[in-house]
Amino acid sequence: MDLSHASVHPAQDPPTGEGARAPRARMKDMHGMPATLGGLGLRLCQFLFSAAALCVMATTSDFPSVTAFIYLVAATGFQSIWSFLLALADIYALLVKRSLQNQQVVMVFTLGDGVTSTLTFAAACASAGITVLIDNDLESCSVNHCRQFQTATAMAFISWFVALPSFLFNLWSMASR
């Protein structure tokens, strides 16, 4: 019988002298994670670009006539609010020198970033399709606000591009627990 018993393989105490290895520690926070300056920078960029897309689209008079543009306004509005609130949380954590690496907090951040970035990307794709239709296929840019639509769509894409690293850093942090 090949059974392992304590008498055959005794458990050894960890070495306590010079040859002792330090216990393994968690990886340090990366610069894009919550409660870091990099994370705060990503949040502020998300907020600025999504707020810019929202403002540019909302200043046009005929955006309510297209469902994709209404969706873009809603998605960028939601992205702006989410990014602003998390930027405030990052500022608070940096000021009081707290870590936001609690498992429940990281899960909320990850789910929120995943939902908002997916909504923003889908809205930007839908709006890009409509702007291409108006500009290239219908050739009716002279009677529409094509430049504003294209600018708002580009800002939404940039907002998504900046939101994606936040989501990936949070997902990585959540998965490494």
Secondary structure as GFF3:
##gff-version 3
##sequence-region A 1 177
A	DSSP	alpha_helix	37	58	.	.	.	ID=ss1
A	DSSP	three_ten_helix	63	65	.	.	.	ID=ss2
A	DSSP	alpha_helix	67	95	.	.	.	ID=ss3
A	DSSP	alpha_helix	103	132	.	.	.	ID=ss4
A	DSSP	pi_helix	133	137	.	.	.	ID=ss5
A	DSSP	three_ten_helix	141	143	.	.	.	ID=ss6
A	DSSP	alpha_helix	146	175	.	.	.	ID=ss7
###
